[in-house]
Amino acid sequence: MLTNEVVPFAASAYDSVNFSNDAWSGPVVEQSPEFVQLLTPDGVRVANPDCDSWVADITGEQLAALYEDMRVVRRIDTEATALQRQGELGLWPPLLGQEAAQIGSSRALRDDDFIFPSYRENAVAYVRGVPFADIVRVWRGNAQSGWDPYKHQLAAPNIIIGAQTLHAVGWAVGAKHDGVDSVAITYFGDGATSEGDVNEAMVFAASFQAPVVFFCQNNHWAISEPVGLQAVGSIAGRAPGFGIPSMRVDGNDVLAVIAATRIALDRARRGEGPTFIEAVTYRMGPHTTADDPTRYRDKSELEAWKLKDPILRLKRLLDSLGLLTPELEARTQAKEDSVAAELRAGCIGMPDPAPLTVFDNVYSTPHATLDRERDKYAAYLSSFDGAASSDTSTDAPAGGRS
Ligand SMILES: Cc1ncc(C[n+]2csc(CCOP(=O)(O)OP(=O)(O)O)c2C)c(N)n1
């Protein structure tokens, strides 16, 4: 299953993991040649000798929890989109359609693993226990990071495409030097694979056998650029050229994503270095709320992907297993509603930060240029005090013009 012409990799190494598997005794269909798939869009469990043991411990209760996770993060997404439309957020990057890729991969991690996300990993932030309103804090312009990266082992959202992959490799090399078996995982899109940073990160990770997982969500579009312009072949096919084994999985199949991530994490923990995962998924909404995808993509493409919806297929599996009870549906709905209400209240009730805090945490050590800019801005702000009563000859305080 792993593609690797450079470093031989034996899938049989994972056969030692032997879990009982009562949940999936249902029908089994042919494996997809396109990518690893354990769950078809119809919710039918597909047998896969390389992957089955990696998800065999997942109980019916855990399947229901994954279903709840995905529904809740979709609801967070809908609520945040509405908040943006109502003027409460400056911008929002929806994850609609990418729930399985994000939930499956982040639920496979250990608490001490460190995550280096891009800006779209809102489900990952949810899994990491970030308070709901803090997930949208950056998009309200309220802080440079909505959360404390060290508290959640989750770096701040990264808008510089691909830069976080370098940070992840640096962290992973550090973990290796420290002699711990924690792993770094970094999330990025198909477009990011065209960036120098991602390619440099892969060279470095391979050279130093860094314990890092490169998790590419191929959502088919880099704003208006289709994936075909980023990669002539499969994106996963590139990694072996760097000396990194890779897997291509159905990113809308939460079980395939969990299996692939667990395999990659296990390799890293055992000192076998980086792994590249291409999760094939689809961004069903706009790139951000500032984007209009109807201008560059065909309606029929979206309609085809709606049939592969990650939540729907898990729902169908639960149904076929007799686990889709009215109680589960009611519990999930109640959780969605309470999370959305808490997110909304927290967002709207967020106090504005003091203006000068925009200069905080930019550098870890004093920085002369930044200090000058802060002083200048402080003078500008203080020039407003009493300006209206003492100076009516100008429409703005002089300090603001210097
Ligand atoms: C270095 C850099 N170049 C360009 C941009 C502008 N930009 C923002 S998002 C984006 C597309 C990213 O696409 P992809 O990597 O596929 O991620 P997705 O948004 O689809 O998750 C670009 C080019 C940027 N933020 N950083």
The ligand as a MOL file (V3000), in Angstrom:
LIG
                    3D

  0  0  0     0  0            999 V3000
M  V30 BEGIN CTAB
M  V30 COUNTS 26 27 0 0 0
M  V30 BEGIN ATOM
M  V30 1 C 3.4000 31.9420 -0.0310 0
M  V30 2 C 1.9940 32.2650 -0.4270 0
M  V30 3 N 1.6760 32.4270 -1.7230 0
M  V30 4 C 0.4010 32.7050 -2.0780 0
M  V30 5 C -0.5830 32.8410 -1.1290 0
M  V30 6 C -2.0220 33.1550 -1.5530 0
M  V30 7 N -2.8620 31.9520 -1.3570 0 CHG=1
M  V30 8 C -3.6840 31.8350 -0.3040 0
M  V30 9 S -4.5150 30.3850 -0.3190 0
M  V30 10 C -3.7860 29.8870 -1.7610 0
M  V30 11 C -4.1250 28.5500 -2.3690 0
M  V30 12 C -3.7530 27.4020 -1.4980 0
M  V30 13 O -4.2350 26.1970 -2.0170 0
M  V30 14 P -3.9420 24.8160 -1.3540 0
M  V30 15 O -2.5160 24.7480 -0.9180 0
M  V30 16 O -4.4170 23.7430 -2.2690 0
M  V30 17 O -4.7990 24.8160 -0.0160 0
M  V30 18 P -6.3850 24.9220 0.2000 0
M  V30 19 O -6.6670 26.3860 0.4330 0
M  V30 20 O -7.0500 24.3950 -1.0210 0
M  V30 21 O -6.7010 24.1360 1.4140 0
M  V30 22 C -2.9110 30.8670 -2.2080 0
M  V30 23 C -2.1200 30.7610 -3.4610 0
M  V30 24 C -0.2040 32.6880 0.2240 0
M  V30 25 N -1.1070 32.7780 1.2140 0
M  V30 26 N 1.0830 32.3710 0.5560 0
M  V30 END ATOM
M  V30 BEGIN BOND
M  V30 1 1 1 2
M  V30 2 1 2 3
M  V30 3 2 2 26
M  V30 4 2 3 4
M  V30 5 1 4 5
M  V30 6 1 5 6
M  V30 7 2 5 24
M  V30 8 1 6 7
M  V30 9 2 7 8
M  V30 10 1 7 22
M  V30 11 1 8 9
M  V30 12 1 9 10
M  V30 13 1 10 11
M  V30 14 2 10 22
M  V30 15 1 11 12
M  V30 16 1 12 13
M  V30 17 1 13 14
M  V30 18 2 14 15
M  V30 19 1 14 16
M  V30 20 1 14 17
M  V30 21 1 17 18
M  V30 22 2 18 19
M  V30 23 1 18 20
M  V30 24 1 18 21
M  V30 25 1 22 23
M  V30 26 1 24 25
M  V30 27 1 24 26
M  V30 END BOND
M  V30 END CTAB
M  END
